[in-house]
Amino acid sequence: MRKRYSLRFYLAGAVAARAGDEMSGPALMLAAFALTGSAIAASSLLAGITMSAAAGGPLLGALLDRTGRPGRLLAGALVLYAVGLGTVLGGLGRWPFAVTISIAVVTGLLGPALSGGWTAQLPRVVAGDHLPRANALDAMTFNIASLAGPALAGGAAEALGAPPAVVVSLVLIALALPAAWMLPARPGRARGVRATSLSGDLVAGVRVIAARPSLARATLTSAVSCIAQGMLTACVPLLGERVLGGAGRGALLLSCAALSALAANAVLARFPRSVAPDTIIWGSALVQAAALALAAWGQPAVLVVAVLIAGIGEGPRLAALFAVRHREAPDHLRGQIFTTGASLKITGFALGSAVAGPLATWSLPGTLALAASVAALAALVFFAVPPATTNSSEDSTVSA
C-alpha cells in the first residue's frame, strides 16, 4: 500500500480537508448571522465548535493509535464532522439555539482530525531522509488553507449566500475522504490487540509529553504562542478600522501573515536541515514577540510589515513542531500526541481571542503589547523546562 500511496495524494487530501475546515468557521458564522440576525449567536456558535476540540483531541488520537487502519477511522471522523456541520446549518433558525449550539460543540470534538490526526500519519507515507521536507510541505498545507479558506467563505457567501458557503466547505471536506481512507495501514507487528485500556493509553500519552523535555518544550511553547496569535486575531477588526481605514481591511492582515508563512515554509522545504527544529520553535516565538510589538506602533506600513514578520515566524514554527513530534513520539502513541498538541493550540488560540476582545476596545496598543509579552513568555517557557536526565527517554518509553 505504501508504494501506491504518494506524498502528493496525502498533501492534496490535507489541503482539501484543511481548507474546508478553515472555510467552515467563517461560513458558519455568516450563515448564523444571516439566519438568526444575531451577532452574539454567530460568535457563540463559532466559539462552541472551536473550544470543544480540546476535549476531543486526546481521545481521538488514542483511538487512532489503537486501530490497524487509522485512515479508515480518520475518514469516518471527517464524515461525522461534515454531517455535524450540515446538521448545524439545517437547524439554524428552525430549532432552539441551545440545541444547535450543542450539536456544534459535539461536532467540534472531531476538529483535531483535520489537523493533528492527519499529520500523525505522515511517517507511514514517507520515511527516513524524506521526512523533514515532507514536514515542511505538510505545514504549508495549513498556510494554504488559512489563506484560501476565509477568502473562499467570503467569496461564496457573496456569490451564493451564506448558507451555500457552508455547503461548499462540506464539499471540500468530502474531497479529502479518498486520501484519508487510503492512508497506509499500521505495520503488521503493531496491529495486535492492545494490552492496555483506552484510559491507560490516554495517561501514557500525557506521560510521554511530560517526560520528554524536547516534546514538552515544543508543546508548551507552541500553546503559549497560540495565545498571542489569538490575541492578534482578535485585534484585527479594530486594526483594520483604526489603522487601515476600514474594519473589513483587517482581514487582509491575516492574508499577509498566511502568505509570508507560506513563503517561509517554501524556503524551509528546500533546506529542511538548515536550522534545528528546537531552535526554530523558541526563535519563532521571539520573532512573533518582535512583530507584535511593532504592530502596536499603529502606522499602516509598519503594521503590514509587522504582520509579514509574524507570518515568517509562524510558518517554520509549525513545521518544526511537527518535526519534534515525529522525532520524539513513540509510534503507538503518535496519533494521541499529535491530536493532544493540536487541542492545546486550539485552546490557547481561543483563550487569547477571548481575553483580547474586551481589552482591545479599551486599549488596542496595550493589548498588542500584552500579546508581545505573551509571545516572549513562550520563548522563556522553552528554556524553563528542565533538561533530560540520563534515562528519561528510556523511562518514558517503558511507562508508555
Secondary structure in CASP SS format (residue, H / E / C, confidence):
PFRMAT SS
TARGET T0000
AUTHOR 0000-0000-0000
METHOD secondary structure of the structure
MODEL  1
M C 1.00
R C 1.00
K C 1.00
R C 1.00
Y C 1.00
S C 1.00
L H 1.00
R H 1.00
F H 1.00
Y H 1.00
L H 1.00
A H 1.00
G H 1.00
A H 1.00
V H 1.00
A H 1.00
A H 1.00
R H 1.00
A H 1.00
G H 1.00
D H 1.00
E H 1.00
M H 1.00
S H 1.00
G H 1.00
P H 1.00
A H 1.00
L H 1.00
M H 1.00
L H 1.00
A H 1.00
A H 1.00
F H 1.00
A H 1.00
L H 1.00
T H 1.00
G C 1.00
S C 1.00
A H 1.00
I H 1.00
A H 1.00
A H 1.00
S H 1.00
S H 1.00
L H 1.00
L H 1.00
A H 1.00
G H 1.00
I H 1.00
T H 1.00
M H 1.00
S C 1.00
A H 1.00
A H 1.00
A H 1.00
G H 1.00
G H 1.00
P H 1.00
L H 1.00
L H 1.00
G H 1.00
A H 1.00
L H 1.00
L H 1.00
D H 1.00
R H 1.00
T C 1.00
G C 1.00
R C 1.00
P H 1.00
G H 1.00
R H 1.00
L H 1.00
L H 1.00
A H 1.00
G H 1.00
A H 1.00
L H 1.00
V H 1.00
L H 1.00
Y H 1.00
A H 1.00
V H 1.00
G H 1.00
L H 1.00
G H 1.00
T H 1.00
V H 1.00
L H 1.00
G H 1.00
G H 1.00
L C 1.00
G C 1.00
R C 1.00
W C 1.00
P C 1.00
F H 1.00
A H 1.00
V H 1.00
T H 1.00
I H 1.00
S H 1.00
I H 1.00
A H 1.00
V H 1.00
V H 1.00
T H 1.00
G H 1.00
L C 1.00
L C 1.00
G H 1.00
P H 1.00
A H 1.00
L H 1.00
S C 1.00
G H 1.00
G H 1.00
W H 1.00
T H 1.00
A C 1.00
Q C 1.00
L H 1.00
P H 1.00
R H 1.00
V C 1.00
V C 1.00
A C 1.00
G H 1.00
D H 1.00
H H 1.00
L H 1.00
P H 1.00
R H 1.00
A H 1.00
N H 1.00
A H 1.00
L H 1.00
D H 1.00
A H 1.00
M H 1.00
T H 1.00
F H 1.00
N H 1.00
I H 1.00
A H 1.00
S H 1.00
L H 1.00
A H 1.00
G H 1.00
P H 1.00
A H 1.00
L H 1.00
A H 1.00
G H 1.00
G H 1.00
A H 1.00
A H 1.00
E H 1.00
A H 1.00
L H 1.00
G C 1.00
A H 1.00
P H 1.00
P H 1.00
A H 1.00
V H 1.00
V H 1.00
V H 1.00
S H 1.00
L H 1.00
V H 1.00
L H 1.00
I H 1.00
A H 1.00
L H 1.00
A C 1.00
L H 1.00
P H 1.00
A H 1.00
A H 1.00
W H 1.00
M C 1.00
L C 1.00
P C 1.00
A C 1.00
R C 1.00
P C 1.00
G H 1.00
R H 1.00
A H 1.00
R C 1.00
G C 1.00
V C 1.00
R C 1.00
A C 1.00
T C 1.00
S C 1.00
L H 1.00
S H 1.00
G H 1.00
D H 1.00
L H 1.00
V H 1.00
A H 1.00
G H 1.00
V H 1.00
R H 1.00
V H 1.00
I H 1.00
A H 1.00
A H 1.00
R C 1.00
P H 1.00
S H 1.00
L H 1.00
A H 1.00
R H 1.00
A H 1.00
T H 1.00
L H 1.00
T H 1.00
S H 1.00
A H 1.00
V H 1.00
S H 1.00
C H 1.00
I H 1.00
A H 1.00
Q H 1.00
G H 1.00
M H 1.00
L H 1.00
T H 1.00
A H 1.00
C H 1.00
V H 1.00
P H 1.00
L H 1.00
L H 1.00
G H 1.00
E H 1.00
R H 1.00
V C 1.00
L C 1.00
G C 1.00
G C 1.00
A H 1.00
G H 1.00
R H 1.00
G H 1.00
A H 1.00
L H 1.00
L H 1.00
L H 1.00
S H 1.00
C H 1.00
A H 1.00
A H 1.00
L H 1.00
S H 1.00
A H 1.00
L H 1.00
A H 1.00
A H 1.00
N H 1.00
A H 1.00
V H 1.00
L H 1.00
A H 1.00
R H 1.00
F C 1.00
P C 1.00
R C 1.00
S C 1.00
V C 1.00
A C 1.00
P H 1.00
D H 1.00
T H 1.00
I H 1.00
I H 1.00
W H 1.00
G H 1.00
S H 1.00
A H 1.00
L H 1.00
V H 1.00
Q H 1.00
A H 1.00
A H 1.00
A H 1.00
L H 1.00
A H 1.00
L H 1.00
A H 1.00
A C 1.00
W C 1.00
G C 1.00
Q C 1.00
P H 1.00
A H 1.00
V H 1.00
L H 1.00
V H 1.00
V H 1.00
A H 1.00
V H 1.00
L H 1.00
I H 1.00
A H 1.00
G H 1.00
I H 1.00
G H 1.00
E H 1.00
G H 1.00
P H 1.00
R H 1.00
L H 1.00
A H 1.00
A H 1.00
L H 1.00
F H 1.00
A H 1.00
V H 1.00
R H 1.00
H H 1.00
R H 1.00
E H 1.00
A C 1.00
P C 1.00
D H 1.00
H H 1.00
L H 1.00
R H 1.00
G H 1.00
Q H 1.00
I H 1.00
F H 1.00
T H 1.00
T H 1.00
G H 1.00
A H 1.00
S H 1.00
L H 1.00
K H 1.00
I H 1.00
T H 1.00
G H 1.00
F H 1.00
A H 1.00
L H 1.00
G H 1.00
S H 1.00
A H 1.00
V H 1.00
A H 1.00
G H 1.00
P H 1.00
L H 1.00
A H 1.00
T H 1.00
W H 1.00
S C 1.00
L H 1.00
P H 1.00
G H 1.00
T H 1.00
L H 1.00
A H 1.00
L H 1.00
A H 1.00
A H 1.00
S H 1.00
V H 1.00
A H 1.00
A H 1.00
L H 1.00
A H 1.00
A H 1.00
L H 1.00
V H 1.00
F H 1.00
F H 1.00
A H 1.00
V C 1.00
P C 1.00
P C 1.00
A C 1.00
T C 1.00
T C 1.00
N C 1.00
S H 1.00
S H 1.00
E H 1.00
D H 1.00
S H 1.00
T H 1.00
V H 1.00
S H 1.00
A C 1.00
END
